[in-house]
Amino acid sequence: MSFITCHLNEFFKEFDNDNKARIKAGQTAVKVEGFRLRMLLKKELAAGTPGGKPFAPSREISKALRVKNKTKPPLYNLSKVVRYNVANKEPYKVEIGFVGDISASYKSIAARNIEGFSHPVTDDVKYQLWLAGQGLRKRKKQEAKYFFLRPSTTQFKNPIRDIIVPFWAAHQSEAMPNIQSNFERKMRGERI
C-alpha cells in the first residue's frame, strides 16, 4: 500500500462546532461589555458628569421654571433613554448612547445639546418671562430678578454639553480588556 486514507468528517464537524462556540462566546462577551457601558453612561449622565467632566450648569431661569427635578443636573432625563445595540453579524459592533428604539425627539435633544445651540428671545418670550418674574417677585422669590431681561438680550445660548466623546475618552481603554476577559471566562464555561 502506497498511501493512507483518513476520513476527516468527524474532525471538521468538531472543528466547526468549536468555531461556533468561540463566535458565540465572543458575541456574548461584547454584549456584556455593551450593557456595562450602557449602565455606566446612564449613571454618569444622571449625575451630569459623563466621562467625569461636569456639564455647564443650567441657567437660573431654567432652574426656576422646573416643576420637578429642581436639583437634578442638565440633561438628567436623557439618562433614561441610553441604549446599547450589538450587531451579531459582520461588521461586528456595539453602539452605546442614543441608539435603537428611542424617540426622534430624544435623539434631537441629545444631538442639539452635544453641539450647543441658541434660540431667539422674541418680544413675546420677554413678556412671558416678565410675567413669570412678576409672579415670583410677589412670592418674594430671589430668582425673580433673572426674569427681567435687558432690552439688548436677543438670544439664549445653550452651551455645548458633550456626552459621548468625554464618556468614551474616559472608558475606551477598559472596553477591549473587559471584552477579552469576558470571552476567556465564557470559554471556560463561566456564566457572565
ABEGO torsion letter per residue (X at the ends): XABBBBBAAAAAAAAAAAAAAAAAAAAAAAAAAAAAAAAAAAAAAAAGBBGGBBBBBBBAAAAAABABGAABBBGAAAAAABBBBBBABOBBBBBBEBBEABBAAAAAAAAAAAAEBBBBBBAAAAAAAAAAAAAAAAAGBAAAAAABBBAABABBBBBBBBAAAAAAAAAAAAAAAAAAAAAAAAAAGBBX
